[in-house]
Amino acid sequence: MIEFAERRQRLAEAMEADGSWPDRSPWTRQAVHVLPRHHFAPERLWVWDGKAYAAVDRCHSPDEWADLVYAGPHAPAITQLTAGRPSSSMSAPSIVVDMLDSLMLDEGHRVLELGTGTGWNAGLLAWRAGDGQRVISVEVDAALADGAQARLKAAGLDVAVAVGDGAQGWPGGALYDRVISTYAVETVPWAWVAQTRPGARIVTPWGRLGHVALTVAPDGRSASGWMQGLATFMPAAGVSAGRRLKEVRGDGPPDSERPLGRDLRPLRQNSSLLFALRVALPDVQITTREQDGGAIAWLHDGKASWATLCSTADDDMAYQGGPRRLADEIDAAWDWWLDQGQPGLYDFGMTVTPDDQVIWVRDPEAGPYWPTAVPPAVPAA
C-alpha cells in the first residue's frame, strides 16, 4: 500500500516554503488538493539512470513510482519516451500552478487546452471553470487522449478530450475565453487567437524556456502580452530536436579559435541573460558546466555549426566550426543585452498578428523588436 498522504503534505509544504502557491489564484491550491497528482499519473514513469531512461512501474516499484510523482515543486515526471527521448510528462507542480495563475481563469469561462497529456491540467481547469464541458482538451496522441479521458471520467470531471493537431485549435468549440498550451511553440498559431473572444487570455510556453500570457485585442486582430516565467518545456509532437552536439561537432579540429575574454559564469547564474540569448538566437542550444573556478559552454544549432567556450584558469578560448560562427553570434547578442541595461525576463513581451510575431523589450510600441534587434555577427568565411 503506497502512502500518499505524507508525500502530498511534504510537497504542499515545499510549495509554501518557496512561494510557489500563487497569491492571486488561491483556487489552484484547493484544486491540487481535491485532484491529487497521483490520480492522473500513468502506471509507468521514466527516470534517467545516468546512461539511459529506465522504466519505473507502479506495480513493481510502488514507492519509487510515488516518489517520482511527488518529487518536489520543480520536478516533472516523465510519462512517455519517443526514440529514447522524453516526449510527454506531468509538468512540475510549481509550473502548473504558475501557468494557471497567468491564465486568470474564472468560473464559467470556456477553455481550450492544447496538449492533454495525463489529463491532470485539464482536470484542474475543469475544477475551476465548472460543469458543462466548459473545458475542451486536444491531444495529438490517441493513446494519451484515451488514458486522460479515462482518468478525468474516474475523477468525475466533465471534460471533452479530442484527438487532433493542437496547432489548429478546436474550431468546433469556439469561441473561447481562455486558451492554454502545455507544450512549447516557436510561433503562436493564429488559429488560437481566431478562436477566442476579444479580451480572451492565451497562455503558452514559448521557445522551450518560458511562458507568455497574451490578451486578445478588442478588434480580435492581434494579441499581446508579457513573459510570465522561466522553465523548460517540451516542443509540439513531431517537432525535431535536431542533431545532438556530438553529431554536429564530429571529431575534426575546429575551423577557428580565438581568445574568449569573457567570464562565462553568468550563463549558469543569470536566467535573464539566458532568456535574452534564447530570444536573439532561437535555434542555438547552450549547455554549461562549472570548472576550475570558471565555466565551459557548448553551443550548437542542431544542424552543422558548433562552438566550445572556455573561461577557466587553464583555458580562455573560443573554438568554433561549421558554416556559422556561434561564438561570435553569442558575443554580439550578449553585448547587446548589456548595452540595453540587462533587461530581465519580465521586460520581454510578444505581439501576434495574422501575419507576424514579434518579441519586444519594455515597450510594445517602441521596441526594440526581434528578429531584427541584435546586430548580426560577422559570418564565417
C-alpha positions, 0 to 999 in steps of 0.5 A: 500500500503506497502512502500518499498522504505524507508525500502530498503534505511534504510537497504542499509544504515545499510549495509554501516554503518557496512561494510557489502557491500563487497569491492571486489564484488561491483556487489552484491550491484547493484544486491540487488538493481535491485532484491529487497528482497521483490520480492522473499519473500513468502506471509507468514513469521514466527516470534517467539512470545516468546512461539511459531512461529506465522504466519505473512501474507502479506495480513493481516499484510502488514507492519509487513510482510515488516518489517520482510523482511527488518529487518536489515543486520543480520536478516533472515526471516523465510519462512517455519516451519517443526514440529514447527521448522524453516526449510527454510528462506531468509538468512540475507542480510549481509550473502548473500552478504558475501557468494557471495563475497567468491564465486568470481563469474564472468560473464559467469561462470556456477553455481550450487546452492544447496538449492533454497529456495525463489529463491532470491540467485539464482536470484542474481547469475543469475544477475551476471553470465548472460543469458543462464541458466548459473545458475542451482538451486536444491531444495529438496522441490517441493513446494519451487522449484515451488514458486522460479521458479515462482518468478525468471520467474516474475523477468525475470531471466533465471534460471533452478530450479530442484527438487532433493537431493542437496547432489548429485549435478546436474550431468546433468549440469556439469561441473561447475565453481562455486558451492554454498550451502545455507544450512549447511553440516557436510561433503562436498559431493564429488559429488560437487567437481566431478562436477566442473572444476579444479580451480572451487570455492565451497562455503558452510556453514559448521557445522551450524556456518560458511562458507568455500570457497574451490578451486578445485585442478588442478588434480580435486582430492581434494579441499581446502580452508579457513573459510570465516565467522561466522553465523548460518545456517540451516542443509540439509532437513531431517537432525535431530536436535536431542533431545532438552536439556530438553529431554536429561537432564530429571529431575534426579540429575546429575551423577557428579559435580565438581568445574568449575574454569573457567570464562565462559564469553568468550563463549558469547564474543569470536566467535573464541573460539566458532568456535574452540569448534564447530570444536573439538566437532561437535555434542555438542550444547552450549547455554549461558546466562549472570548472576550475573556478570558471565555466565551459559552454557548448553551443550548437544549432542542431544542424552543422555549426558548433562552438566550445567556450572556455573561461577557466584558469587553464583555458580562455578560448573560443573554438568554433566550426561549421558554416556559422560562427556561434561564438561570435553570434553569442558575443554580439547578442550578449553585448547587446543585452548589456548595452540595453541595461540587462533587461530581465525576463519580465521586460520581454513581451510578444505581439501576434498578428495574422501575419507576424510575431514579434518579441519586444523589450519594455515597450510594445510600441517602441521596441526594440523588436526581434528578429531584427534587434541584435546586430548580426555577427560577422559570418564565417568565411 
